[in-house]
Amino acid sequence: MTEQKYYIKQTGTINYLATGIRPDIAYTVSKLYEGNTKPSDSYLVVLKYLYKYLETTKSIGLLLSGKYKIDNLGLKTYGDASFADDLLTRHSTGAHMVFLIGSPVF
């Protein structure tokens, strides 16, 4: 397997985690996707550290309390964007988080 195919497979696996159960790594995963066309050594180093972070924080989870009623689950959404914040490429970045019952779910 070539290095590029290996890298794409790894970022796809981590993206599954970011969209499903680990919203805390979503930004890092989106930046790692920039290396899918030609992963450099710096992308591989970040990927390695992200795996270490996931290993050390695997016991952390979402705590959903029982103080909310089914007709009001405390749904809150927050968004942020920065337009053309990368001076070199003029790319914009944006993100959003959705909270349900006081915990981030997306």
N, C-alpha and C positions, 0 to 999 in steps of 0.2 A: 504494500500500500504506500502510495506516495505521501510525502509530508503534507501536501495541500489537502488530499482526501482525508487523511487522519485528522487534520485540524478542523475541517468542515464537519466531520462526524462528531468531534468533541464539542464544538460550539452548538451543534444541533441538540446534543444531549443536555447540555447545560441550559439551553433555551427552554427546553421542556420543563426543567425545574423552575426557571425564572417566571414562566407564565402560569405555572400551576400552583406551586407551594412555596416558592422563595422569591417574593417580590423585591427583597432587599438586594438582589444581585442583578436586577433587570438592566440598570444603566451600564454596568460593567460588561454584561453579555452583549448589549447593543454595540458597545465600542469594540468588543472582540470580533463581532461580525464584519467590521471594516477590514479585517485581515483575511477574510475568506478568499480573496482573489490571489493574494500572495503573502502568506504569513511570514513575518520576519521573526527574528529571535526575540524581540521585545514582546510581541504578541504571545509567543510561547511561554515566556516568563510570567506574564500576567495570567495566562491560563493555568499555569502551575500553582501560582499563589491563590487563585480563585478556588482550585480544588482543595488546597490546604485550609482555606477559610471555611469551605463547606464541611470539611472533616472535623474541624474544631468546633463548629456551631451546629452540629447535627442534632443535638439534644434540645435546641431552641425551637419552640413551636408557637402556634397561635393559641391564645386562651380566649375562648368565647364564654362570657359570663351569662348567667341566667336572669339578669335584672331587667331585660328588655321583653316586651310583650310582642306577640307575633304580628300585631297590626302596626307596630312601630319598632323596627329593628335598628334604628339609628344609622341609616345609610347616609354616608357623607363622601363626597368626591372632591378632590383637590387637584389642581393642574398648575403647571408652570411652563414657561417657554422662554427661550433666549434666542433672539433673532440675529443670525450672522455673528455669533459669538466667537467662532474660530476665525481669527484674523487671517490665517493663511488660506483656508479653503472657503471662507464665508458661509459655512454650513450652519444651520440653526439646530438647536436641540430642544426637545420638549419632553415632558413626562407628566404622568398623572397617577394618583393613588386613589383607591376606593376602599373605604372602611365600612365594615358591617359589624354591628355589636361591639364597636370600639376597637376592632382589630383589622389590620390591613389584609384584604383578601385579593386585591389585584393592583 
